[in-house]
Amino acid sequence: MHTRGRKITSLDPAGPAALGGALEAGDEIVALDGAAVEESVLARALRGEDVLGSLALLTVRRGGRTV
């Protein structure tokens, strides 16, 4: 089964995801904290609208495999 995720089209080069190398343009986020992604929840988490300093576990597909 192929879960449809949300494709990352670009990253802020000065942002933590790009600087840390954790995410790359073209990656597909398929889960957030173990649950299938919902666009509104994912958007809030990525914009930092959740509790400041909280952590989110992303499941990412890159090049056809989960990383």
Secondary structure, DSSP 8 states (H G I E B T S, - for coil): -----EE-----TTSHHHHHTS--TT-EEEEETTEE--HHHHHHHHHT-SSTT----EEEEETTEE-
